[in-house]
Amino acid sequence: MHARVTHVTIRPGTSDEAQRIYRDLVVPAAEMQEGFMGAMLLADDSQEAGMSITLWDSHDSATAAEANGYYQAQISKFADVLAGPPTREVYEVTVNCTAAAVERSHC
């Protein structure tokens, strides 16, 4: 499993809108992508910095979204709330102890 981590800074006062976009537009679009396994949106205490973590079944699936235009299309949905360009990295998930993994005895 691989994780694509996208760091963002959002404009003050737009946290609720950013969350709505992620929940209502980005996640459903991600669910249509081959290899997609899950998503999380995290915010700091100020609600002005955060990260998206999307989980993919392989490195190829995690990076294919950039080649096929999916990633750029999702970022464009945040044009009115982003304070600057996002940064992203792809990581291999080496330990997964989420509640679902624990229930399946994978942790």
LUMBATI-298125 format. One record per atom (N, C-alpha, C, O, CB): residue in three letters; x, y, z; atom name. Coordinates in steps of 0.001 Angstrom, whole numbers, plus 500000, padded with zeros to 6 digits. Glycine has a CB too. Layout:
BEGIN
(site "Ala" (X Y Z) "CA"),
...
***
This chain:
BEGIN
(site "Met" (500850 498831 500000) "N"),
(site "Met" (500000 500000 500000) "CA"),
(site "Met" (500897 501233 500000) "C"),
(site "Met" (501978 501241 500588) "O"),
(site "Met" (499032 499997 501221) "CB"),
(site "His" (500416 502272 499324) "N"),
(site "His" (501142 503540 499251) "CA"),
(site "His" (500211 504692 499625) "C"),
(site "His" (498994 504608 499460) "O"),
(site "His" (501732 503757 497833) "CB"),
(site "Ala" (500806 505759 500129) "N"),
(site "Ala" (500047 506944 500525) "CA"),
(site "Ala" (500567 508146 499752) "C"),
(site "Ala" (501773 508379 499673) "O"),
(site "Ala" (500146 507189 502059) "CB"),
(site "Arg" (499645 508898 499190) "N"),
(site "Arg" (500014 510185 498596) "CA"),
(site "Arg" (499637 511250 499629) "C"),
(site "Arg" (498480 511353 500035) "O"),
(site "Arg" (499283 510433 497188) "CB"),
(site "Val" (500616 512027 500041) "N"),
(site "Val" (500413 513057 501064) "CA"),
(site "Val" (500525 514412 500381) "C"),
(site "Val" (501542 514733 499766) "O"),
(site "Val" (501455 512923 502241) "CB"),
(site "Thr" (499470 515194 500498) "N"),
(site "Thr" (499427 516530 499912) "CA"),
(site "Thr" (499293 517546 501039) "C"),
(site "Thr" (498329 517512 501804) "O"),
(site "Thr" (498249 516666 498890) "CB"),
(site "His" (500268 518453 501137) "N"),
(site "His" (500258 519512 502151) "CA"),
(site "His" (499651 520772 501539) "C"),
(site "His" (499980 521155 500416) "O"),
(site "His" (501704 519794 502691) "CB"),
(site "Val" (498756 521411 502301) "N"),
(site "Val" (498101 522623 501808) "CA"),
(site "Val" (498080 523706 502881) "C"),
(site "Val" (498133 523425 504079) "O"),
(site "Val" (496671 522310 501345) "CB"),
(site "Thr" (498002 524936 502425) "N"),
(site "Thr" (497711 526089 503278) "CA"),
(site "Thr" (496469 526731 502685) "C"),
(site "Thr" (496405 527003 501486) "O"),
(site "Thr" (498933 527114 503358) "CB"),
(site "Ile" (495484 526970 503542) "N"),
(site "Ile" (494245 527554 503036) "CA"),
(site "Ile" (494052 528959 503587) "C"),
(site "Ile" (494610 529335 504618) "O"),
(site "Ile" (493043 526672 503400) "CB"),
(site "Arg" (493252 529710 502869) "N"),
(site "Arg" (492959 531088 503268) "CA"),
(site "Arg" (492157 531092 504571) "C"),
(site "Arg" (491318 530219 504791) "O"),
(site "Arg" (492180 531832 502147) "CB"),
(site "Pro" (492417 532073 505428) "N"),
(site "Pro" (491652 532168 506686) "CA"),
(site "Pro" (490152 532204 506411) "C"),
(site "Pro" (489686 532854 505475) "O"),
(site "Pro" (492070 533424 507481) "CB"),
(site "Gly" (489421 531496 507243) "N"),
(site "Gly" (487963 531497 507145) "CA"),
(site "Gly" (487383 530576 506097) "C"),
(site "Gly" (486171 530586 505885) "O"),
(site "Gly" (487502 532851 506873) "CB"),
(site "Thr" (488216 529768 505424) "N"),
(site "Thr" (487700 528898 504364) "CA"),
(site "Thr" (487768 527415 504723) "C"),
(site "Thr" (487562 526559 503862) "O"),
(site "Thr" (488468 529139 503089) "CB"),
(site "Ser" (488053 527109 505979) "N"),
(site "Ser" (488206 525710 506397) "CA"),
(site "Ser" (486951 524883 506133) "C"),
(site "Ser" (487041 523772 505611) "O"),
(site "Ser" (488554 525644 507872) "CB"),
(site "Asp" (485797 525409 506484) "N"),
(site "Asp" (484552 524660 506270) "CA"),
(site "Asp" (484339 524360 504789) "C"),
(site "Asp" (483922 523258 504433) "O"),
(site "Asp" (483351 525444 506824) "CB"),
(site "Glu" (484622 525332 503927) "N"),
(site "Glu" (484458 525133 502486) "CA"),
(site "Glu" (485463 524110 501973) "C"),
(site "Glu" (485116 523274 501139) "O"),
(site "Glu" (484620 526467 501731) "CB"),
(site "Ala" (486695 524162 502452) "N"),
(site "Ala" (487706 523185 502038) "CA"),
(site "Ala" (487285 521777 502427) "C"),
(site "Ala" (487439 520841 501643) "O"),
(site "Ala" (489069 523519 502662) "CB"),
(site "Gln" (486755 521626 503630) "N"),
(site "Gln" (486288 520315 504082) "CA"),
(site "Gln" (485117 519824 503237) "C"),
(site "Gln" (485047 518646 502887) "O"),
(site "Gln" (485881 520374 505557) "CB"),
(site "Arg" (484205 520729 502913) "N"),
(site "Arg" (483057 520354 502077) "CA"),
(site "Arg" (483506 519881 500704) "C"),
(site "Arg" (483019 518867 500203) "O"),
(site "Arg" (482093 521533 501930) "CB"),
(site "Ile" (484433 520613 500095) "N"),
(site "Ile" (484945 520231 498775) "CA"),
(site "Ile" (485571 518848 498845) "C"),
(site "Ile" (485309 517995 497997) "O"),
(site "Ile" (485976 521265 498259) "CB"),
(site "Tyr" (486394 518632 499853) "N"),
(site "Tyr" (487082 517338 499993) "CA"),
(site "Tyr" (486072 516200 500161) "C"),
(site "Tyr" (486137 515188 499462) "O"),
(site "Tyr" (488052 517367 501199) "CB"),
(site "Arg" (485145 516382 501093) "N"),
(site "Arg" (484169 515336 501409) "CA"),
(site "Arg" (483196 515083 500246) "C"),
(site "Arg" (482932 513934 499893) "O"),
(site "Arg" (483385 515719 502666) "CB"),
(site "Asp" (482669 516159 499659) "N"),
(site "Asp" (481582 516018 498686) "CA"),
(site "Asp" (482041 515867 497245) "C"),
(site "Asp" (481303 515326 496422) "O"),
(site "Asp" (480683 517192 498779) "CB"),
(site "Leu" (483243 516333 496919) "N"),
(site "Leu" (483704 516302 495537) "CA"),
(site "Leu" (484951 515433 495329) "C"),
(site "Leu" (485001 514616 494410) "O"),
(site "Leu" (483988 517702 495075) "CB"),
(site "Val" (485939 515618 496179) "N"),
(site "Val" (487215 514915 495968) "CA"),
(site "Val" (487109 513427 496297) "C"),
(site "Val" (487525 512581 495505) "O"),
(site "Val" (488316 515553 496818) "CB"),
(site "Val" (486553 513110 497464) "N"),
(site "Val" (486482 511692 497848) "CA"),
(site "Val" (485645 510873 496860) "C"),
(site "Val" (486085 509796 496458) "O"),
(site "Val" (485894 511557 499258) "CB"),
(site "Pro" (484458 511337 496452) "N"),
(site "Pro" (483721 510546 495454) "CA"),
(site "Pro" (484499 510363 494143) "C"),
(site "Pro" (484424 509299 493530) "O"),
(site "Pro" (482384 511209 495159) "CB"),
(site "Ala" (485234 511373 493715) "N"),
(site "Ala" (486047 511236 492502) "CA"),
(site "Ala" (487182 510242 492728) "C"),
(site "Ala" (487511 509463 491833) "O"),
(site "Ala" (486616 512605 492073) "CB"),
(site "Ala" (487779 510265 493910) "N"),
(site "Ala" (488864 509325 494224) "CA"),
(site "Ala" (488360 507887 494213) "C"),
(site "Ala" (489061 506975 493773) "O"),
(site "Ala" (489484 509654 495594) "CB"),
(site "Glu" (487151 507696 494694) "N"),
(site "Glu" (486578 506345 494734) "CA"),
(site "Glu" (486434 505745 493339) "C"),
(site "Glu" (486317 504528 493203) "O"),
(site "Glu" (485218 506371 495424) "CB"),
(site "Met" (486441 506566 492318) "N"),
(site "Met" (486336 506097 490935) "CA"),
(site "Met" (487703 505713 490347) "C"),
(site "Met" (487769 505125 489267) "O"),
(site "Met" (485687 507177 490069) "CB"),
(site "Gln" (488784 506040 491050) "N"),
(site "Gln" (490133 505784 490542) "CA"),
(site "Gln" (490576 504361 490875) "C"),
(site "Gln" (490350 503877 491983) "O"),
(site "Gln" (491131 506801 491125) "CB"),
(site "Glu" (491197 503708 489927) "N"),
(site "Glu" (491698 502352 490142) "CA"),
(site "Glu" (492759 502353 491239) "C"),
(site "Glu" (493689 503159 491220) "O"),
(site "Glu" (492278 501768 488832) "CB"),
(site "Gly" (492607 501450 492181) "N"),
(site "Gly" (493588 501284 493246) "CA"),
(site "Gly" (493348 502132 494475) "C"),
(site "Gly" (494090 502015 495450) "O"),
(site "Gly" (494920 501581 492724) "CB"),
(site "Phe" (492326 502991 494460) "N"),
(site "Phe" (492045 503849 495613) "CA"),
(site "Phe" (491575 503002 496785) "C"),
(site "Phe" (490750 502103 496625) "O"),
(site "Phe" (490983 504917 495261) "CB"),
(site "Met" (492118 503303 497986) "N"),
(site "Met" (491773 502523 499170) "CA"),
(site "Met" (491234 503355 500334) "C"),
(site "Met" (490678 502787 501273) "O"),
(site "Met" (492972 501767 499625) "CB"),
(site "Gly" (491380 504672 500303) "N"),
(site "Gly" (490865 505490 501395) "CA"),
(site "Gly" (491460 506878 501382) "C"),
(site "Gly" (492414 507159 500656) "O"),
(site "Gly" (491139 504828 502724) "CB"),
(site "Ala" (490868 507759 502215) "N"),
(site "Ala" (491328 509148 502264) "CA"),
(site "Ala" (491095 509736 503646) "C"),
(site "Ala" (490149 509376 504348) "O"),
(site "Ala" (490613 509997 501198) "CB"),
(site "Met" (491982 510650 504017) "N"),
(site "Met" (491863 511398 505270) "CA"),
(site "Met" (492246 512842 504993) "C"),
(site "Met" (493134 513120 504187) "O"),
(site "Met" (492764 510783 506400) "CB"),
(site "Leu" (491566 513752 505669) "N"),
(site "Leu" (491918 515168 505607) "CA"),
(site "Leu" (492241 515603 507025) "C"),
(site "Leu" (491426 515430 507930) "O"),
(site "Leu" (490758 516040 504981) "CB"),
(site "Leu" (493427 516168 507224) "N"),
(site "Leu" (493874 516603 508542) "CA"),
(site "Leu" (494083 518102 508525) "C"),
(site "Leu" (494505 518668 507517) "O"),
(site "Leu" (495171 515876 508962) "CB"),
(site "Ala" (493783 518754 509659) "N"),
(site "Ala" (493972 520205 509773) "CA"),
(site "Ala" (494688 520515 511083) "C"),
(site "Ala" (494493 519821 512082) "O"),
(site "Ala" (492605 520959 509702) "CB"),
(site "Asp" (495516 521553 511078) "N"),
(site "Asp" (496158 521981 512309) "CA"),
(site "Asp" (495163 522789 513142) "C"),
(site "Asp" (494034 523027 512713) "O"),
(site "Asp" (497433 522812 512007) "CB"),
(site "Asp" (495585 523203 514322) "N"),
(site "Asp" (494690 523927 515227) "CA"),
(site "Asp" (494153 525228 514639) "C"),
(site "Asp" (493041 525645 514964) "O"),
(site "Asp" (495407 524224 516511) "CB"),
(site "Ser" (494936 525868 513777) "N"),
(site "Ser" (494492 527134 513183) "CA"),
(site "Ser" (493478 526924 512068) "C"),
(site "Ser" (492818 527870 511638) "O"),
(site "Ser" (495684 527904 512645) "CB"),
(site "Gln" (493353 525687 511600) "N"),
(site "Gln" (492489 525354 510464) "CA"),
(site "Gln" (492966 526016 509169) "C"),
(site "Gln" (492196 526146 508217) "O"),
(site "Gln" (491052 525774 510760) "CB"),
(site "Glu" (494229 526430 509135) "N"),
(site "Glu" (494769 527080 507940) "CA"),
(site "Glu" (495869 526263 507264) "C"),
(site "Glu" (496327 526617 506178) "O"),
(site "Glu" (495306 528443 508300) "CB"),
(site "Ala" (496285 525189 507892) "N"),
(site "Ala" (497271 524294 507287) "CA"),
(site "Ala" (496787 522870 507493) "C"),
(site "Ala" (496199 522537 508522) "O"),
(site "Ala" (498703 524503 507902) "CB"),
(site "Gly" (497040 522053 506512) "N"),
(site "Gly" (496597 520677 506643) "CA"),
(site "Gly" (497196 519792 505594) "C"),
(site "Gly" (498051 520204 504809) "O"),
(site "Gly" (495111 520600 506575) "CB"),
(site "Met" (496725 518549 505595) "N"),
(site "Met" (497192 517597 504597) "CA"),
(site "Met" (496099 516603 504277) "C"),
(site "Met" (495249 516272 505103) "O"),
(site "Met" (498448 516873 505080) "CB"),
(site "Ser" (496158 516149 503063) "N"),
(site "Ser" (495313 515069 502586) "CA"),
(site "Ser" (496200 513837 502478) "C"),
(site "Ser" (497298 513894 501925) "O"),
(site "Ser" (494627 515421 501208) "CB"),
(site "Ile" (495717 512734 503008) "N"),
(site "Ile" (496409 511461 502852) "CA"),
(site "Ile" (495459 510536 502115) "C"),
(site "Ile" (494390 510197 502622) "O"),
(site "Ile" (496854 510854 504240) "CB"),
(site "Thr" (495853 510130 500916) "N"),
(site "Thr" (495059 509153 500174) "CA"),
(site "Thr" (495856 507860 500102) "C"),
(site "Thr" (497074 507875 499920) "O"),
(site "Thr" (494696 509675 498740) "CB"),
(site "Leu" (495160 506750 500247) "N"),
(site "Leu" (495789 505431 500255) "CA"),
(site "Leu" (495490 504703 498954) "C"),
(site "Leu" (494373 504729 498439) "O"),
(site "Leu" (495305 504599 501460) "CB"),
(site "Trp" (496536 504050 498440) "N"),
(site "Trp" (496463 503389 497138) "CA"),
(site "Trp" (497057 501992 497236) "C"),
(site "Trp" (497929 501743 498068) "O"),
(site "Trp" (497199 504215 496058) "CB"),
(site "Asp" (496590 501083 496392) "N"),
(site "Asp" (497064 499699 496454) "CA"),
(site "Asp" (498491 499514 495955) "C"),
(site "Asp" (499106 498483 496227) "O"),
(site "Asp" (496153 498824 495661) "CB"),
(site "Ser" (499028 500486 495233) "N"),
(site "Ser" (500392 500371 494709) "CA"),
(site "Ser" (500974 501755 494429) "C"),
(site "Ser" (500252 502751 494380) "O"),
(site "Ser" (500412 499512 493424) "CB"),
(site "His" (502276 501794 494249) "N"),
(site "His" (502937 503048 493879) "CA"),
(site "His" (502409 503526 492527) "C"),
(site "His" (502175 504719 492333) "O"),
(site "His" (504483 502867 493828) "CB"),
(site "Asp" (502222 502595 491599) "N"),
(site "Asp" (501712 502963 490275) "CA"),
(site "Asp" (500333 503623 490364) "C"),
(site "Asp" (500072 504610 489676) "O"),
(site "Asp" (501639 501724 489375) "CB"),
(site "Ser" (499456 503084 491205) "N"),
(site "Ser" (498128 503684 491365) "CA"),
(site "Ser" (498225 505077 491991) "C"),
(site "Ser" (497504 505993 491597) "O"),
(site "Ser" (497232 502777 492229) "CB"),
(site "Ala" (499118 505226 492961) "N"),
(site "Ala" (499266 506516 493639) "CA"),
(site "Ala" (499796 507592 492701) "C"),
(site "Ala" (499432 508760 492837) "O"),
(site "Ala" (500193 506378 494837) "CB"),
(site "Thr" (500637 507223 491767) "N"),
(site "Thr" (501229 508211 490866) "CA"),
(site "Thr" (500476 508338 489542) "C"),
(site "Thr" (500648 509331 488836) "O"),
(site "Thr" (502667 507851 490592) "CB"),
(site "Ala" (499650 507359 489193) "N"),
(site "Ala" (498899 507416 487935) "CA"),
(site "Ala" (497965 508617 487903) "C"),
(site "Ala" (497707 509185 486841) "O"),
(site "Ala" (498097 506127 487732) "CB"),
(site "Ala" (497462 508998 489064) "N"),
(site "Ala" (496523 510122 489131) "CA"),
(site "Ala" (497153 511425 488651) "C"),
(site "Ala" (496452 512318 488175) "O"),
(site "Ala" (496013 510295 490553) "CB"),
(site "Glu" (498457 511533 488773) "N"),
(site "Glu" (499126 512736 488280) "CA"),
(site "Glu" (499271 512683 486761) "C"),
(site "Glu" (499134 513701 486082) "O"),
(site "Glu" (500509 512898 488944) "CB"),
(site "Ala" (499545 511510 486242) "N"),
(site "Ala" (499746 511366 484798) "CA"),
(site "Ala" (498440 511495 484020) "C"),
(site "Ala" (498438 511994 482895) "O"),
(site "Ala" (500393 510025 484493) "CB"),
(site "Asn" (497325 511048 484609) "N"),
(site "Asn" (496067 511066 483855) "CA"),
(site "Asn" (495232 512334 484075) "C"),
(site "Asn" (494128 512444 483540) "O"),
(site "Asn" (495243 509861 484229) "CB"),
(site "Gly" (495751 513299 484863) "N"),
(site "Gly" (495060 514563 485051) "CA"),
(site "Gly" (494115 514607 486238) "C"),
(site "Gly" (493610 515677 486579) "O"),
(site "Gly" (494309 514884 483838) "CB"),
(site "Tyr" (493862 513467 486877) "N"),
(site "Tyr" (492943 513410 488012) "CA"),
(site "Tyr" (493399 514343 489141) "C"),
(site "Tyr" (492603 515129 489654) "O"),
(site "Tyr" (492829 511967 488530) "CB"),
(site "Tyr" (494674 514255 489526) "N"),
(site "Tyr" (495181 515046 490651) "CA"),
(site "Tyr" (494995 516539 490391) "C"),
(site "Tyr" (494499 517261 491256) "O"),
(site "Tyr" (496668 514733 490905) "CB"),
(site "Gln" (495386 517001 489218) "N"),
(site "Gln" (495264 518423 488888) "CA"),
(site "Gln" (493808 518864 488900) "C"),
(site "Gln" (493504 519976 489332) "O"),
(site "Gln" (495886 518711 487520) "CB"),
(site "Ala" (492906 518011 488433) "N"),
(site "Ala" (491478 518343 488429) "CA"),
(site "Ala" (490953 518509 489851) "C"),
(site "Ala" (490117 519375 490107) "O"),
(site "Ala" (490675 517257 487694) "CB"),
(site "Gln" (491438 517684 490778) "N"),
(site "Gln" (490982 517795 492160) "CA"),
(site "Gln" (491529 519063 492813) "C"),
(site "Gln" (490804 519759 493524) "O"),
(site "Gln" (491406 516558 492965) "CB"),
(site "Ile" (492798 519362 492574) "N"),
(site "Ile" (493401 520575 493147) "CA"),
(site "Ile" (492673 521821 492637) "C"),
(site "Ile" (492494 522781 493387) "O"),
(site "Ile" (494912 520654 492796) "CB"),
(site "Ser" (492258 521814 491385) "N"),
(site "Ser" (491584 522994 490833) "CA"),
(site "Ser" (490261 523290 491548) "C"),
(site "Ser" (489796 524430 491537) "O"),
(site "Ser" (491330 522797 489339) "CB"),
(site "Lys" (489660 522286 492162) "N"),
(site "Lys" (488411 522492 492901) "CA"),
(site "Lys" (488619 523381 494125) "C"),
(site "Lys" (487666 523954 494653) "O"),
(site "Lys" (487825 521147 493331) "CB"),
(site "Phe" (489865 523491 494571) "N"),
(site "Phe" (490198 524273 495765) "CA"),
(site "Phe" (490722 525671 495426) "C"),
(site "Phe" (491242 526352 496309) "O"),
(site "Phe" (491231 523531 496592) "CB"),
(site "Ala" (490600 526108 494193) "N"),
(site "Ala" (491190 527380 493756) "CA"),
(site "Ala" (490805 528555 494639) "C"),
(site "Ala" (491630 529436 494881) "O"),
(site "Ala" (490777 527671 492341) "CB"),
(site "Asp" (489584 528587 495121) "N"),
(site "Asp" (489128 529732 495919) "CA"),
(site "Asp" (489531 529655 497388) "C"),
(site "Asp" (489359 530629 498120) "O"),
(site "Asp" (487634 529846 495826) "CB"),
(site "Val" (490061 528520 497833) "N"),
(site "Val" (490400 528385 499256) "CA"),
(site "Val" (491895 528220 499521) "C"),
(site "Val" (492347 528454 500641) "O"),
(site "Val" (489669 527209 499836) "CB"),
(site "Leu" (492662 527827 498523) "N"),
(site "Leu" (494097 527628 498752) "CA"),
(site "Leu" (494833 528960 498828) "C"),
(site "Leu" (494574 529876 498047) "O"),
(site "Leu" (494700 526760 497641) "CB"),
(site "Ala" (495756 529050 499783) "N"),
(site "Ala" (496579 530253 499935) "CA"),
(site "Ala" (497863 530155 499126) "C"),
(site "Ala" (498575 531149 498976) "O"),
(site "Ala" (496910 530487 501405) "CB"),
(site "Gly" (498165 528989 498610) "N"),
(site "Gly" (499369 528773 497816) "CA"),
(site "Gly" (499321 527400 497191) "C"),
(site "Gly" (498393 526631 497444) "O"),
(site "Gly" (500635 528932 498671) "CB"),
(site "Pro" (500310 527084 496377) "N"),
(site "Pro" (500304 525772 495725) "CA"),
(site "Pro" (500563 524646 496724) "C"),
(site "Pro" (501366 524809 497643) "O"),
(site "Pro" (501351 525732 494613) "CB"),
(site "Pro" (499903 523521 496555) "N"),
(site "Pro" (500141 522384 497443) "CA"),
(site "Pro" (501461 521691 497100) "C"),
(site "Pro" (502000 521852 496005) "O"),
(site "Pro" (498977 521382 497354) "CB"),
(site "Thr" (501956 520933 498043) "N"),
(site "Thr" (503105 520060 497786) "CA"),
(site "Thr" (502653 518625 498014) "C"),
(site "Thr" (501708 518380 498764) "O"),
(site "Thr" (504334 520424 498708) "CB"),
(site "Arg" (503318 517686 497375) "N"),
(site "Arg" (502902 516292 497526) "CA"),
(site "Arg" (504095 515354 497457) "C"),
(site "Arg" (505108 515622 496811) "O"),
(site "Arg" (501882 515918 496453) "CB"),
(site "Glu" (503921 514238 498157) "N"),
(site "Glu" (504902 513159 498135) "CA"),
(site "Glu" (504140 511835 498151) "C"),
(site "Glu" (502971 511778 498530) "O"),
(site "Glu" (505899 513260 499350) "CB"),
(site "Val" (504826 510780 497733) "N"),
(site "Val" (504254 509434 497808) "CA"),
(site "Val" (505154 508604 498708) "C"),
(site "Val" (506377 508612 498565) "O"),
(site "Val" (504112 508778 496382) "CB"),
(site "Tyr" (504529 507885 499638) "N"),
(site "Tyr" (505243 507049 500602) "CA"),
(site "Tyr" (504718 505622 500547) "C"),
(site "Tyr" (503556 505392 500213) "O"),
(site "Tyr" (505104 507617 502026) "CB"),
(site "Glu" (505572 504673 500875) "N"),
(site "Glu" (505122 503306 501103) "CA"),
(site "Glu" (504583 503232 502526) "C"),
(site "Glu" (505215 503733 503456) "O"),
(site "Glu" (506282 502269 500873) "CB"),
(site "Val" (503422 502610 502702) "N"),
(site "Val" (502869 502406 504038) "CA"),
(site "Val" (503541 501165 504607) "C"),
(site "Val" (503346 500060 504100) "O"),
(site "Val" (501292 502255 504011) "CB"),
(site "Thr" (504327 501347 505653) "N"),
(site "Thr" (505075 500222 506215) "CA"),
(site "Thr" (504402 499606 507435) "C"),
(site "Thr" (504647 498441 507748) "O"),
(site "Thr" (506462 500669 506584) "CB"),
(site "Val" (503561 500365 508129) "N"),
(site "Val" (502766 499856 509249) "CA"),
(site "Val" (501394 500509 509149) "C"),
(site "Val" (501291 501720 508953) "O"),
(site "Val" (503454 500156 510648) "CB"),
(site "Asn" (500341 499706 509282) "N"),
(site "Asn" (498972 500212 509201) "CA"),
(site "Asn" (498202 499681 510401) "C"),
(site "Asn" (497805 498516 510421) "O"),
(site "Asn" (498283 499793 507856) "CB"),
(site "Cys" (497992 500517 511387) "N"),
(site "Cys" (497270 500118 512591) "CA"),
(site "Cys" (495980 500906 512759) "C"),
(site "Cys" (495655 501335 513866) "O"),
(site "Cys" (498149 500299 513816) "CB"),
(site "Thr" (495250 501098 511680) "N"),
(site "Thr" (493951 501738 511766) "CA"),
(site "Thr" (492971 500755 512413) "C"),
(site "Thr" (493265 499565 512532) "O"),
(site "Thr" (493451 502191 510356) "CB"),
(site "Ala" (491831 501249 512821) "N"),
(site "Ala" (490840 500394 513461) "CA"),
(site "Ala" (490451 499224 512559) "C"),
(site "Ala" (490295 498100 513035) "O"),
(site "Ala" (489601 501208 513829) "CB"),
(site "Ala" (490295 499481 511267) "N"),
(site "Ala" (489926 498419 510330) "CA"),
(site "Ala" (491021 497357 510254) "C"),
(site "Ala" (490726 496164 510186) "O"),
(site "Ala" (489657 499003 508934) "CB"),
(site "Ala" (492276 497784 510266) "N"),
(site "Ala" (493379 496823 510215) "CA"),
(site "Ala" (493432 495999 511497) "C"),
(site "Ala" (493706 494800 511451) "O"),
(site "Ala" (494719 497549 509993) "CB"),
(site "Val" (493174 496630 512637) "N"),
(site "Val" (493174 495912 513901) "CA"),
(site "Val" (492064 494884 513916) "C"),
(site "Val" (492268 493754 514359) "O"),
(site "Val" (493024 496879 515077) "CB"),
(site "Glu" (490871 495268 513428) "N"),
(site "Glu" (489737 494331 513380) "CA"),
(site "Glu" (490059 493111 512532) "C"),
(site "Glu" (489580 492013 512817) "O"),
(site "Glu" (488491 495029 512828) "CB"),
(site "Arg" (490861 493293 511498) "N"),
(site "Arg" (491217 492174 510616) "CA"),
(site "Arg" (492494 491481 511079) "C"),
(site "Arg" (493023 490625 510370) "O"),
(site "Arg" (491388 492665 509176) "CB"),
(site "Ser" (492990 491838 512252) "N"),
(site "Ser" (494206 491250 512829) "CA"),
(site "Ser" (495435 491497 511953) "C"),
(site "Ser" (496303 490631 511837) "O"),
(site "Ser" (494014 489748 513036) "CB"),
(site "His" (495506 492676 511339) "N"),
(site "His" (496670 493024 510528) "CA"),
(site "His" (497630 493946 511262) "C"),
(site "His" (498547 494502 510659) "O"),
(site "His" (496227 493676 509241) "CB"),
(site "Cys" (497419 494107 512564) "N"),
(site "Cys" (498281 495007 513312) "CA"),
(site "Cys" (498672 494349 514620) "C"),
(site "Cys" (499405 494939 515414) "O"),
(site "Cys" (497587 496362 513566) "CB"),
***
